[in-house]
């Protein structure tokens, strides 16, 4: 998995490519959790390069949602591929996370 991050104003934008599964979820979690320390974290995860999410990947996403909410922050996803979006909808995650079709709209919502 390839993960990169950049700060846009108050929002950390994380771009991930590859599979979010048991082999990669730990690395992904470490990289992202380092960005959401402090009060009112703002996090946008660009999922346009993620083509598969396993149950381990879903656990990481859930942990991030909880950590961001505990810090009174906000988290959103953008660019979610149809197969991954289907998994998020079936598992109920889509109702817990703001999902935007593209990055600009997500950044506007988080700012």
N, C-alpha and C positions, 0 to 999 in steps of 0.2 A: 504494500500500500504506500502511496505517495501522499504526504500531507504537507501543506504549506499554509502559512498564516500571514495576514497583514492587518494593520489597524487602519480603519477608515473612520475618522472622528473618534467617537466613543465606542465604536463597534469593532470587535475582533471578527474578521472574516477568515474562516478556515475552509480551504479547498482540499477535498479528499478525492483520490482516484484509486480505483481497484475494488477489492472486496472487503467488506467490513464483517469479519468472521472471527472465529476463535483464534486464528493465527495472528490477526492484525488488530483486534479490538483493544488489547492492552496498550500497544504503542499509540494508537489513536487516542485512547483515554488519557494517557500521560501528557501528550502534547496539548490536548484541549484543556484539561483541568488546570494546567499551568497558566492559562490565559484568563480563567474566570475566578481568580481570587479577588477579594475585596468586595466592596459594597456595590450593588446595582450593576453587575456585569451585563454586558450586551454581547451576544454571540450569534453569528450567522454562520451556518455550516452549508457550504455549497456542495450538494450531493450530485451534481451533474455528471461527475466521473465515477460515481458508485453504481455498480451494476448488480450487486448482490449484498444482502444483509441477512446474517444468520441470527439465531437466538442470542448468541454472545454479543453480536453487534447491537441488537435491540436492548440488551441489558445496559450496555455502555450509554446508549442514547437516553434511556430512562434515568440512569444515574446523573447524566449531565443536566437533564431537565430538572431533577430534584435539587441539584446543587445550585443551579442558576436561580430557581425560585426561592430557595432558602436565603440567598443573598439579595432577594428582591430585584432580580434582574430580569432579562428577557432573552429568549432563545428562539431562533427561527431557522427553518431549512429553506433552501431554494434549489431549483433545477432538479428536483427529484424525478428519476427515471420511472416510467410507468410500472415496471415490475416491482421496484422498490416501494413505490407509492401504494401499490396493491397490498404489499406486506404490512405497511404502516396502517392502512385502513382496516385490514382484517384483524389485526392485533389491537386496534383501538388507539394506537399511538397518534394517528392523524387528528384525533380529537383533543389531544393534549399539547400539540405542537403547532405553531403557526407555520404553514407551508405556503410558499410563494412560488409562482412559476419562474420568476427570474430575479436576479440579484438586485437590480435597482429598486424594485418594489419592496423587497425585503429590507434593504437598507433604510428606505424611507420609513417603513413601519417601526424599525428598531431605534431610529434616531430621536 
